[in-house]
Amino acid sequence: MATPSTSPSAAASPVGSTLAITSLPFHGGEVGIQYPPISLGASGGKPPYQWSITDGTFPPGLTLSAGGSVSGTDSAGGRFDFTVHVVDSAGAVANLGSSVQIYSPLVTAAYCAGQCAVEAGCTNACGVFGGASGGLGPYGYTITAGAVPPGMGLSGLSVTGTFQPGPVGQYTLTVVVSDQYGAQGTVPANWYVFPHIAFPGGAIGPPGPNCPWPGCTVQMPYSGGTPGGAVSVTIVSFQITSQCPFPPCGQPPSPTITASNGVVTFTVPSPRGTPGYGTNGYTGTLVVVLTDSSPCGPGNCNTGQVKISIIVSSG
């Protein structure tokens, strides 16, 4: 068990019979952890000695016996300053100040104790599965059950690398955290790795689904993404690529898009009323991004981007 901090003690025993405190081997401690017993030291004077605390606050939970032994279990954290007082059998007195740092108890948190749904392709930004605070670091981490997902590593309470889809896609791990005073906390983790969202796209209009000049509604499938999760759709750009038949031409109204239950629905309005088109159609390119509700967050691993060709036939 570590004793990382020791309070100052007297440098040397005084010469002769003068009573003096020679050793105050106080060390740090942690709330809830038994304090390793120590014995205070004195020299000179006329033994036996009687020990006590006269000023300041002795760490709650610890006791100083009349014989100079300190033991107990810390019950409150903080820095405690106090004065040690010793009296010999002839009534001579010696005092020496000291202090003890008691650390708050080690506390762990398990963010994925239930289950964390993670999209295949997510990196370590999605891999934090627990937290630890209190106690005295550095902490130690030991895997006691399960294993990190295939191809990944462990760094503290995070897995590193990239989540890969497996045959089942479900992984469990248990890590025990320990501090320098021997306190421990157990952090379980459970992941379900689901396939990355995929959207092949295609053409709206020949050679894809027909989109006549009056406009059309077309559905295209997507796959993967958060099981049962919502999907949002964003139009990144909409560009007309055909030559305008009657310049100057305006921009036809942009398609509207929705996505749910594995289907993306495009509603392409007619260019009727757009200057320059008359009863003519157009061709264009639509860049679309699908974003699912993966807890990893947008921009990491839960988006699918695709270019869609739009062909509105002449009417």
Secondary structure by P-SEA (a helix, b strand, c coil): ccccccccccccccccccccccccbbbbbbccccccbbbbbbccccccbbbbbccccccccccccccccbbbbbccccbbbbbbbbbcccbbbbbbbbbbbbbccbbbbbccccccccccccccccccccccccccccbbbbbccccccccccccccccccbbbbccccbbbbbbbbbcccccbbbbbbbbbbbcccccccccccccccccccccbbbbbbbccccccbbbbbbbcccccccccccccccccbbbbbbbcccbbbbbbbbcccccccccccccbbbbbbbbcccccccccccbbbbbbbbbbccc
